[in-house]
Every structure is written in C-alpha cells, then in structure tokens.
Amino acid sequence: MSLTFDLYVPARSWIHTLDPRVKLWGATAGLMVAFLLPTIPWQLGGLACIALLLRYAGIPWQRMGWVARQMAVPLLLILLLQPFFEPAGQVLLLWGPLRVTLEGLLVAVQLALRALLMALVAGGLLFTTDPWALVQGLVALGLPYSWGLMLSLTLRFLPALGNLFEEVREAQAARGWVAEGRLWRRLRDYLPVLVAVIIRTLRLSDALTLALAARGLEGQGKRTSWRTLHMQARDWIAVALIGLALFTFLYWRLASGSEAVEIQSLIPSLVLYFTRMARAGAAFLSCVCVRAHR
C-alpha cells in the first residue's frame, strides 16, 4: 500500500527548487489574480498561462487533466444552476417562473472558468511541492506545529486510504462480490467493504499513534528539523517579482473601478504576509551576519 501523496511530481525545474514559502506566496497571488480576472478572454488567457507554466516545470498534461476531471461535477452544477440566478437580460429560454438569459449564461461560464483556474493554481502548488516541504513552510510562517503535523498526516494518508478502499474492493470482487441493482441495494452491498476498510484504518491509526509516541511527540523543549528552510537569492528575487506583478495587476483593477471593494478587502492579508516575509528575511540576514562575525 502506497503511503505517498499522489499529486507531487518530482522534477528538477526551477519551480521545484524554490522555497515552499515562495511557492505559497505565488499560489496566493495566483488565486487573487484568478478571482479578479474580469472577462472570459482574460480567464482563458490565464488558463493557458498557468498550463504552459506547469508544463514547462515538467508536469504532464495528464495531471492537469486530472484536475479538470475532479472539477467536472462542480463546473457542471455551476453551468446548469447559475443561469437561473441571473434573470436580467436577453431571454433565451422561458419555463414558467424560470428564465435563462444570455447574461446568465455568460456569468455561469465566467464563474466556471474562475473555479477551474483557481483549482489549477492550487493543483500547481501541490504538483511542484513535496508535502513535507509544504508543511514545513507553513510551520515556518507561523502555523502551530500540531496543526502542521495534522496537515502532513492528512496529505500522506488520505491517498493511502483511497488505495486501501480499492484494494479491499478488488479483494472482495475476486471472491465473487458484486454490487448491482438499485442505489440502496448497492449501498447495502458495499457494507462488507466499508467494514474491512474501517478495521484496517483503525489498525493503521493504532500503529501511527505508537510510532508518534515512540518518537516523543509530546516531549518538551525546542523542536528541531532534519532539513531546515533557507531563503536564497533566487527565492527573494521570485518573491519580489511575484509581488510586483500582483500589485501591478491590483493597481490595474483598481484603476478600472469595478473591483475596488474586493481589492481593498485583500490589502490586510497582503500586509500581514509581507510582514511575516520581512521577519523571515530579517532572521535570515541576522544568521548570515552572526556566521560572518564568527
């Protein structure tokens, strides 16, 4: 049973070598841009840019297609339901109190493209960042250690549970088990599979608990790490370029006058993030100065 996070794609691209905190900052900026892109052509251009960037980083098209397949049901619901919430405009279909307008269809397509673009940006972060490095970056930015451990365990064992379910289901099918009939009967037929999965999950959790206790999870004192994160020159350059691009985009949207409320609501989070990055930079420079003095 594999215990690795399936989304991570090992490669040697410059995106993979960046500090995880830089990639978190880039993903945050990318989500902001994806949320604030004004029209469908701009969103299509954003999709093309992020797809080409991930392909340049060595991410296969199949992985990006996997993101689109996972988003298929939410996107379909958006395209089917959203037009009914925009009754104003040119009427294309009238069915009792319900009406579908051209403006409603355009808004539905825009929302669907926005959701797909944001999912691809988040997927790009997971494709290019090892889960342990991602959690270590979050902890370095101020996330409590217990939360970071919980997140790392989630990233590590959720795919394992999916593999476990498939393993049990294939084992039951080899013994003649077949789920057929109506929905309620199929759900009842899946009961033996679910029982076996729950039992093996409990055994796995017991083994994990003993392993964490043996490694002194509740021990006192300052925690150390085998691999520590260090911001290098290319990381600071990437942070500056991403920040410059983001603020240029926000200034453009603010100048357009249509997204002033959304942009003003994002300013506090930007200030907080830059404050934390400045603290990390100050700590890095102080370490460099101490080593040079020695």
C-alpha positions as a Python dict, from the first residue, in 0.01 Angstrom:
ca = {
    (1, 'M'): (0, 0, 0),
    (2, 'S'): (150, 329, -110),
    (3, 'L'): (178, 600, 153),
    (4, 'T'): (292, 880, -74),
    (5, 'F'): (97, 1185, -181),
    (6, 'D'): (0, 1112, -538),
    (7, 'L'): (-17, 1469, -667),
    (8, 'Y'): (350, 1557, -621),
    (9, 'V'): (552, 1519, -942),
    (10, 'P'): (929, 1502, -874),
    (11, 'A'): (1133, 1708, -1120),
    (12, 'R'): (1433, 1938, -1137),
    (13, 'S'): (1267, 2251, -1271),
    (14, 'W'): (1337, 2593, -1122),
    (15, 'I'): (984, 2596, -976),
    (16, 'H'): (1053, 2274, -785),
    (17, 'T'): (1373, 2419, -639),
    (18, 'L'): (1206, 2731, -498),
    (19, 'D'): (1147, 2761, -126),
    (20, 'P'): (796, 2634, -34),
    (21, 'R'): (717, 2970, 126),
    (22, 'V'): (782, 3139, -207),
    (23, 'K'): (550, 2895, -381),
    (24, 'L'): (285, 2957, -116),
    (25, 'W'): (317, 3328, -187),
    (26, 'G'): (296, 3261, -561),
    (27, 'A'): (-11, 3042, -519),
    (28, 'T'): (-176, 3309, -302),
    (29, 'A'): (-106, 3573, -565),
    (30, 'G'): (-229, 3340, -837),
    (31, 'L'): (-556, 3276, -655),
    (32, 'M'): (-609, 3651, -613),
    (33, 'V'): (-548, 3712, -983),
    (34, 'A'): (-772, 3422, -1081),
    (35, 'F'): (-1052, 3557, -863),
    (36, 'L'): (-1025, 3911, -1002),
    (37, 'L'): (-982, 3843, -1374),
    (38, 'P'): (-1263, 4044, -1531),
    (39, 'T'): (-1375, 3872, -1851),
    (40, 'I'): (-1385, 3532, -2020),
    (41, 'P'): (-1095, 3606, -2263),
    (42, 'W'): (-875, 3710, -1972),
    (43, 'Q'): (-966, 3390, -1786),
    (44, 'L'): (-890, 3177, -2091),
    (45, 'G'): (-555, 3352, -2119),
    (46, 'G'): (-488, 3283, -1750),
    (47, 'L'): (-567, 2914, -1800),
    (48, 'A'): (-329, 2898, -2095),
    (49, 'C'): (-51, 3073, -1899),
    (50, 'I'): (-74, 2850, -1591),
    (51, 'A'): (-98, 2536, -1807),
    (52, 'L'): (212, 2632, -2006),
    (53, 'L'): (398, 2724, -1687),
    (54, 'L'): (322, 2388, -1529),
    (55, 'R'): (415, 2205, -1847),
    (56, 'Y'): (744, 2393, -1854),
    (57, 'A'): (800, 2276, -1496),
    (58, 'G'): (767, 1913, -1609),
    (59, 'I'): (406, 1850, -1507),
    (60, 'P'): (244, 1614, -1762),
    (61, 'W'): (-80, 1709, -1931),
    (62, 'Q'): (-246, 1406, -1772),
    (63, 'R'): (-204, 1554, -1424),
    (64, 'M'): (-358, 1884, -1531),
    (65, 'G'): (-639, 1690, -1695),
    (66, 'W'): (-691, 1510, -1364),
    (67, 'V'): (-764, 1847, -1202),
    (68, 'A'): (-1023, 1923, -1470),
    (69, 'R'): (-1188, 1583, -1420),
    (70, 'Q'): (-1208, 1634, -1045),
    (71, 'M'): (-1377, 1969, -1107),
    (72, 'A'): (-1621, 1829, -1364),
    (73, 'V'): (-1920, 1792, -1129),
    (74, 'P'): (-1889, 2137, -961),
    (75, 'L'): (-1837, 2301, -1300),
    (76, 'L'): (-2141, 2125, -1443),
    (77, 'L'): (-2354, 2238, -1148),
    (78, 'I'): (-2236, 2596, -1195),
    (79, 'L'): (-2320, 2589, -1566),
    (80, 'L'): (-2663, 2436, -1504),
    (81, 'L'): (-2779, 2633, -1199),
    (82, 'Q'): (-2614, 2974, -1221),
    (83, 'P'): (-2810, 3096, -1530),
    (84, 'F'): (-3134, 3079, -1329),
    (85, 'F'): (-2995, 3328, -1075),
    (86, 'E'): (-2938, 3597, -1342),
    (87, 'P'): (-3288, 3671, -1473),
    (88, 'A'): (-3198, 4011, -1622),
    (89, 'G'): (-3101, 4043, -1986),
    (90, 'Q'): (-3194, 3887, -2317),
    (91, 'V'): (-3421, 3587, -2256),
    (92, 'L'): (-3315, 3266, -2430),
    (93, 'L'): (-3544, 3017, -2255),
    (94, 'L'): (-3861, 3074, -2053),
    (95, 'W'): (-4010, 2792, -1846),
    (96, 'G'): (-4274, 2907, -1603),
    (97, 'P'): (-4114, 3132, -1342),
    (98, 'L'): (-3768, 3025, -1455),
    (99, 'R'): (-3581, 3204, -1729),
    (100, 'V'): (-3241, 3163, -1887),
    (101, 'T'): (-3077, 3475, -2023),
    (102, 'L'): (-2768, 3538, -2231),
    (103, 'E'): (-2613, 3737, -1946),
    (104, 'G'): (-2682, 3450, -1708),
    (105, 'L'): (-2503, 3204, -1936),
    (106, 'L'): (-2204, 3435, -1966),
    (107, 'V'): (-2186, 3475, -1588),
    (108, 'A'): (-2207, 3095, -1545),
    (109, 'V'): (-1922, 3040, -1792),
    (110, 'Q'): (-1717, 3307, -1618),
    (111, 'L'): (-1770, 3151, -1275),
    (112, 'A'): (-1687, 2804, -1408),
    (113, 'L'): (-1363, 2928, -1567),
    (114, 'R'): (-1275, 3110, -1245),
    (115, 'A'): (-1324, 2794, -1038),
    (116, 'L'): (-1120, 2586, -1286),
    (117, 'L'): (-838, 2841, -1289),
    (118, 'M'): (-823, 2858, -909),
    (119, 'A'): (-821, 2476, -890),
    (120, 'L'): (-535, 2460, -1141),
    (121, 'V'): (-335, 2717, -943),
    (122, 'A'): (-384, 2518, -620),
    (123, 'G'): (-301, 2197, -804),
    (124, 'G'): (17, 2354, -940),
    (125, 'L'): (133, 2418, -584),
    (126, 'L'): (76, 2052, -493),
    (127, 'F'): (230, 1926, -819),
    (128, 'T'): (559, 2110, -760),
    (129, 'T'): (596, 2096, -380),
    (130, 'D'): (675, 1795, -167),
    (131, 'P'): (406, 1767, 104),
    (132, 'W'): (662, 1760, 384),
    (133, 'A'): (830, 2075, 250),
    (134, 'L'): (490, 2240, 214),
    (135, 'V'): (402, 2171, 577),
    (136, 'Q'): (748, 2282, 691),
    (137, 'G'): (697, 2608, 505),
    (138, 'L'): (361, 2664, 671),
    (139, 'V'): (512, 2598, 1014),
    (140, 'A'): (796, 2841, 936),
    (141, 'L'): (533, 3105, 854),
    (142, 'G'): (374, 3067, 1197),
    (143, 'L'): (142, 2767, 1173),
    (144, 'P'): (140, 2574, 1505),
    (145, 'Y'): (342, 2254, 1496),
    (146, 'S'): (43, 2036, 1590),
    (147, 'W'): (-157, 2180, 1301),
    (148, 'G'): (132, 2125, 1065),
    (149, 'L'): (162, 1763, 1180),
    (150, 'M'): (-211, 1711, 1130),
    (151, 'L'): (-191, 1857, 780),
    (152, 'S'): (112, 1646, 689),
    (153, 'L'): (-58, 1329, 810),
    (154, 'T'): (-369, 1420, 613),
    (155, 'L'): (-170, 1476, 296),
    (156, 'R'): (15, 1150, 349),
    (157, 'F'): (-265, 912, 445),
    (158, 'L'): (-571, 1030, 251),
    (159, 'P'): (-435, 882, -75),
    (160, 'A'): (-338, 571, 122),
    (161, 'L'): (-698, 533, 240),
    (162, 'G'): (-817, 561, -118),
    (163, 'N'): (-573, 291, -222),
    (164, 'L'): (-688, 81, 74),
    (165, 'F'): (-1051, 107, -37),
    (166, 'E'): (-958, -3, -390),
    (167, 'E'): (-750, -291, -254),
    (168, 'V'): (-1035, -420, -35),
    (169, 'R'): (-1289, -380, -313),
    (170, 'E'): (-1074, -575, -560),
    (171, 'A'): (-1015, -847, -299),
    (172, 'Q'): (-1391, -880, -240),
    (173, 'A'): (-1456, -887, -616),
    (174, 'A'): (-1204, -1171, -653),
    (175, 'R'): (-1417, -1367, -404),
    (176, 'G'): (-1733, -1320, -611),
    (177, 'W'): (-1864, -996, -457),
    (178, 'V'): (-2071, -787, -697),
    (179, 'A'): (-2257, -461, -625),
    (180, 'E'): (-2559, -433, -854),
    (181, 'G'): (-2921, -329, -850),
    (182, 'R'): (-3074, -6, -728),
    (183, 'L'): (-2893, 258, -524),
    (184, 'W'): (-2999, 136, -179),
    (185, 'R'): (-2910, -223, -263),
    (186, 'R'): (-2570, -118, -395),
    (187, 'L'): (-2506, 77, -76),
    (188, 'R'): (-2601, -227, 131),
    (189, 'D'): (-2372, -448, -81),
    (190, 'Y'): (-2081, -212, -5),
    (191, 'L'): (-2119, -273, 369),
    (192, 'P'): (-1860, -559, 385),
    (193, 'V'): (-1609, -341, 200),
    (194, 'L'): (-1664, -49, 437),
    (195, 'V'): (-1629, -272, 744),
    (196, 'A'): (-1296, -409, 621),
    (197, 'V'): (-1171, -59, 538),
    (198, 'I'): (-1269, 73, 883),
    (199, 'I'): (-1094, -218, 1058),
    (200, 'R'): (-771, -168, 864),
    (201, 'T'): (-791, 208, 916),
    (202, 'L'): (-817, 160, 1293),
    (203, 'R'): (-516, -71, 1288),
    (204, 'L'): (-325, 187, 1085),
    (205, 'S'): (-417, 464, 1330),
    (206, 'D'): (-301, 250, 1626),
    (207, 'A'): (34, 185, 1459),
    (208, 'L'): (68, 556, 1381),
    (209, 'T'): (-11, 651, 1741),
    (210, 'L'): (255, 414, 1874),
    (211, 'A'): (509, 543, 1623),
    (212, 'L'): (447, 906, 1722),
    (213, 'A'): (466, 822, 2092),
    (214, 'A'): (792, 634, 2041),
    (215, 'R'): (939, 943, 1875),
    (216, 'G'): (848, 1170, 2165),
    (217, 'L'): (565, 1368, 2011),
    (218, 'E'): (465, 1517, 2346),
    (219, 'G'): (822, 1582, 2451),
    (220, 'Q'): (922, 1919, 2590),
    (221, 'G'): (1192, 2150, 2458),
    (222, 'K'): (1265, 2320, 2130),
    (223, 'R'): (1182, 2117, 1824),
    (224, 'T'): (1444, 2066, 1558),
    (225, 'S'): (1426, 1959, 1196),
    (226, 'W'): (1649, 1741, 989),
    (227, 'R'): (1618, 1976, 694),
    (228, 'T'): (1580, 2348, 759),
    (229, 'L'): (1449, 2603, 512),
    (230, 'H'): (1677, 2883, 394),
    (231, 'M'): (1575, 3162, 160),
    (232, 'Q'): (1831, 3201, -117),
    (233, 'A'): (1886, 3484, -361),
    (234, 'R'): (1661, 3332, -628),
    (235, 'D'): (1384, 3296, -371),
    (236, 'W'): (1395, 3665, -278),
    (237, 'I'): (1401, 3759, -646),
    (238, 'A'): (1095, 3541, -707),
    (239, 'V'): (916, 3699, -408),
    (240, 'A'): (989, 4048, -542),
    (241, 'L'): (878, 3962, -897),
    (242, 'I'): (556, 3799, -779),
    (243, 'G'): (479, 4094, -553),
    (244, 'L'): (548, 4343, -831),
    (245, 'A'): (327, 4154, -1074),
    (246, 'L'): (47, 4123, -816),
    (247, 'F'): (46, 4488, -719),
    (248, 'T'): (59, 4590, -1085),
    (249, 'F'): (-246, 4377, -1150),
    (250, 'L'): (-427, 4513, -842),
    (251, 'Y'): (-349, 4870, -947),
    (252, 'W'): (-489, 4799, -1292),
    (253, 'R'): (-808, 4650, -1147),
    (254, 'L'): (-841, 4937, -900),
    (255, 'A'): (-796, 5188, -1181),
    (256, 'S'): (-1074, 5017, -1374),
    (257, 'G'): (-1308, 5097, -1085),
    (258, 'S'): (-1503, 4769, -1090),
    (259, 'E'): (-1324, 4570, -824),
    (260, 'A'): (-1235, 4834, -565),
    (261, 'V'): (-1423, 4660, -284),
    (262, 'E'): (-1259, 4321, -343),
    (263, 'I'): (-910, 4470, -370),
    (264, 'Q'): (-947, 4677, -55),
    (265, 'S'): (-1055, 4364, 133),
    (266, 'L'): (-735, 4186, 23),
    (267, 'I'): (-499, 4457, 147),
    (268, 'P'): (-487, 4343, 518),
    (269, 'S'): (-391, 3987, 423),
    (270, 'L'): (-120, 4119, 189),
    (271, 'V'): (23, 4341, 463),
    (272, 'L'): (27, 4050, 709),
    (273, 'Y'): (200, 3820, 462),
    (274, 'F'): (466, 4076, 374),
    (275, 'T'): (524, 4137, 745),
    (276, 'R'): (594, 3769, 801),
    (277, 'M'): (820, 3752, 497),
    (278, 'A'): (1009, 4057, 625),
    (279, 'R'): (1057, 3887, 961),
    (280, 'A'): (1187, 3575, 788),
    (281, 'G'): (1424, 3790, 582),
    (282, 'A'): (1548, 3972, 892),
    (283, 'A'): (1612, 3640, 1067),
    (284, 'F'): (1799, 3511, 763),
    (285, 'L'): (2016, 3822, 746),
    (286, 'S'): (2089, 3808, 1118),
    (287, 'C'): (2204, 3445, 1083),
    (288, 'V'): (2429, 3543, 795),
    (289, 'C'): (2578, 3829, 997),
    (290, 'V'): (2641, 3605, 1301),
    (291, 'R'): (2816, 3343, 1088),
    (292, 'A'): (3026, 3609, 917),
    (293, 'H'): (3123, 3754, 1255),
    (294, 'R'): (3231, 3413, 1379),
}
